[in-house]
Amino acid sequence: MAVPGLLSATSPTLVPSIVFVILFGISSILLGWRLSQNSSSPYRRLFLCFSLLRVAAFIARAFWSQDQNSQTKAIIAGVITASGYFLVVQSLYGVWVNQIADKKKSSFKLFIILCSIIGIIGIIGAVMQIINDANVGRILKKISTLGFLGLLIVLLFKSLTAQRDSNTKNNMAISNTLADVLIYVTLFAFMLVGIYAGKTQMKSKDDFLSALGTQLALPLAVNWFASNLGSSILFTYPEIGTSVGILGVTFYALTSVTPLLLFAWVGPIMRKKCPQGFTLTQFIRERFGQGNQIFMSLMSMTYMFCYMISELSSIGLVLMALTTVDKLAPIIILAATTTLYTAYGGFRASLLTDNVQGVCIMILMLIGTIGFSTNIKIDRSAIERSGLLRSNKLSWELLYILAVAIAFANFFHQGYWQRVFSSKNDRELRVSTIYGGIMLFIILFLVGFTGIIAVWANLCCSDDLPGASAFFYLIAILPDWVVGIVIVLSVALSCSAYDTLQSAMVSTMSNDLFANRLPLVYIRILTVVLNVPIVVLALRNVDVLRIFLIGDLIAAAAMPPVLLGLVDDLYFINGFDALQGSIGGLLSIFIFGTIYFGNAYDGINLIQLPNSFYAEDYSVLGAFLVAPIGGIVLTFVSFAARMGALYVWAKYTKTEFVFPSRPVEVDTSRYAGTEFIKPDDNENEEVRSDESRSEVRSDNIKKDARAEA
C-alpha cells in the first residue's frame, strides 16, 4: 500500500484533501480576478468552468478519502490528484503571465508542454499503481511529483520577482469585493470542515468536550503547532523584532516553545493522577477543594477571555492593514462561523480544523520567505545603525519575563490540557510536543525576523509607522496576489486560535462550574452567548501585546501555588493555603508597585502594565518576579500560620497537636466527566498512565464480570 498523503491513490487522507479544496478555491478566485482586469482576455468563461470543475473534483476527493474500499474511487482519486498538480502549475503560470511583459511570454508553450507531459506521467502512474504494477506506478508518480514541484518553485519565484525592483509600495491593492470574497469563502470552508468533524466524529457529550486517548503524535504535533498560533503573531513578534532585535526575537520564540516541553513533563503526571480528565481544574477540585476549582476556573476563563479579545482584534487590524474593508462585518462573521462549527462539533471540530490550518500556515511561511528574499532590498548601512544584532538590557529581561509569562499562561489555557489528555499515550504526547515545538520555533522566529528586515529596509519605524505593523509594510511591497493569500491565511490563523479557545472556554464552564451536568443544548447556547462581549470589546482598538501581558501576569500570580499540588511530598498544603497563595500572588504585585513607585495608585495600576514591555525602569521585570515568588511564599506562610494557630489551639485546649498525615490516593475520576474508572492498586502503572480510554474500560468490564461470577 502506498504511503498515505497527497500522492496516495489507495489511501487518500482527509486533511490534505481539504487543503487542496481550499487552495484551489482561493487560487481560482485570485486568478479569476486577475483575468477580469484584462477585458481582452478570451479565457475568462473557460477559466470559470474549469475552476468550478476542479473545486468540485477535489471536494469529491475529500469524501472519497473516507471510503478506501472502492478500487474505482481509488483510481479516480489518484487521477484527480495527479491532474491537480497540473492545475496548480497552470494557475500560478496564469498569474505570472498576467504580470510580465509580452516579450517575456515566449516560454508559454514550453511550460504547457512540460505540464502536460508531467501530468500524463502522474495519471499513468496512478492507474498502474492500482491495476497493474504498483512499484512502477509509484516511481512514475514520484517523477511526476518532483517535476511539478520544480515547476511550482520556478513559477512562484518568477511571480514574486516579476513586479518589483525596489522597496516600493504596491499601489495595485486588491479591491474590497475581492477581499470580502476571500474572507468569506475561507470562513465558509472552515465551517464545512468543522461541521463535517462534528457530524462524523462526535457521538456523545464526552466527544463534544474532549477526545480522550485518541490522538497520535504527528496529527497532535500539527495541532499543538496550529493552536499556538493566531493572527496576533503577525503583530507581536515583529514588534519585538523592531524594538529588541535578534535576541528578543530568539528569546520570544524560544520561550513560546518551552511550555510545550513542560507539558511533555507535567502532562504524564497529570494523566496518571487524573486518567480520565481533560482539564487541569478537575484535579484542583479533588486536591484543593471546590472553592479553589471555581477560583482557578474563573482565573483561567479571564485569561482565555483576554486571549479571545486580542485574537479578534488582531484579525481586524490585519484587514485594516491590507485592505480598506470595514473590520466590523468580518470580525462578527468570523466569531459567528467558529461559534457555529464549535457549537456543533465541539473539541473534535477544533482538532480537525487546526490540522488543516496548520498546513495553511506553513504555506504562508513558504510564500513569505521566497517573496521577502526576492523583493526586499536591504540597506546595509542600516544593519549596523539599527543595533538590532547587539545585546541589550531589555532582551535579557524578556528571557525571564516571557519564560514565566508564557509558561504559566499556557497552564491556564484549558485548550492545551484538552490536547494533553487527547494523546493516545504518554509517548505520543512527548513526541508530539517535540515535533510541534520545532515547527513552532521556526515559524515564530521567521515571523519575528520580519520586524528586523523592515527596519533594515528603512520601512519602519516611527510614530506614523509603528513596529507592530512591520510585517505588513513588507507585504505591501509584494505582488497583490500575495496580499490575497496573506488575507486567507490570516483568517485561517484566527480561526485556529479562536475555535481552540471557544472549545476550551465551554469545556471549562461545563465541567468546572456546572459539574458536567449541563445538557448539551445549553452548552451550545453558552458557546454563542460568550462571544457577544468578546466581539464588542474586540471592535475597539486595543494594544494586543499589552492584553496578552495582562493575562500572563494574572497567570504568573495565580498558577504557581496550584502547581505545588502536583508534588506528592507537599501533601500538607491544603486548599486554604493554595487560595491564599494565589490571591497573595496578585497582592504581591500591588505591594511591590507601591514600594517601587512610592504610591498606592501606581502600585495597583502596575497590574494593568500601562507601559507594556517598554517601561524604561524595572517595574515590569519586578512584577513578573514577585508574582510567582510571592504566590509560593505566601502559600507556605499560610500553611505555617495555620499550623501555628492549630498548635496554639491544641495547647490552649490541652489536646494533642497532630501534623497533617499523608492522604490516600487522589480520586479525581469522580470529577472527570461522565464515565470514569479508578484503577485499583494492583493494576500495572503503565496501564494507568498510558493505555487508551477504551482499553481501561475493557479491563474494568472484565473485573466486573469476575466479581459477579
Buried (B, 14 or more C-beta within 10 A) or exposed (E): EBEBEBBBBBBBBBBBBBBBBBBBBBBBBBBBBBBEEEEEBEEEEEBEEBBEEBBEBBBBBBEBBEEBEEEEBBBBBBBBBBBBBBBBBBBBBBBBBBBBEEEEEEBEEEBBEBBEEBBBBBBBBBBBBBEEEBEEBBBBBBBBBEBBEEBBEBBBBBBBBBBBEEBEEBEEBBBEEBBBBBBBBBBEBBBBBBBBBBEEBBEEBBBBBBBBBBBEBBBBBBBBBBBBBBBBBBBBBBBBBBBBBBBBBBBBBBBBBBBBBBBBEBBBBBBBBBBBBBBBBBBBBBBBBBBBBBBBBBBBBBBBBBBBBBBBBBBBBBBBBBBEBEBEEBBBBBBBBBBBBBBBBBBBBBBBBBBBBBBBBBBBBEBBEBBBEBBBEEBEEEBEEBEBEEEBEBBBBBBBBBBBBBBBBBBBBBBBBBBBBBBBBBEBBBBBBBBBBBBBBBBBBBBBBBBBBBBBBBBBBEEEEBBBBBBBBBBBBBBBBBBBBBBBBBBBBBBBBBBBBBBBBBBBBBBBBEEBEBEBEEBBEBBBEBBEEBBEBBBEEBBBBBBBBBBBBBBBBBBBBBBBBBEEEEBBBBBBBBBBBBBBBBBBBBBBBBEBBEEEEBBEBBBEBEEBBEBEEEBBBBBBBBBBBBBBBBBBBBBEBBBEEBEEEEEEEEEEEEEEEEEEEBEBBEBBBEEBBBBEEEBEEEEBBBBBBEEBBEBBEEEEEEEEE
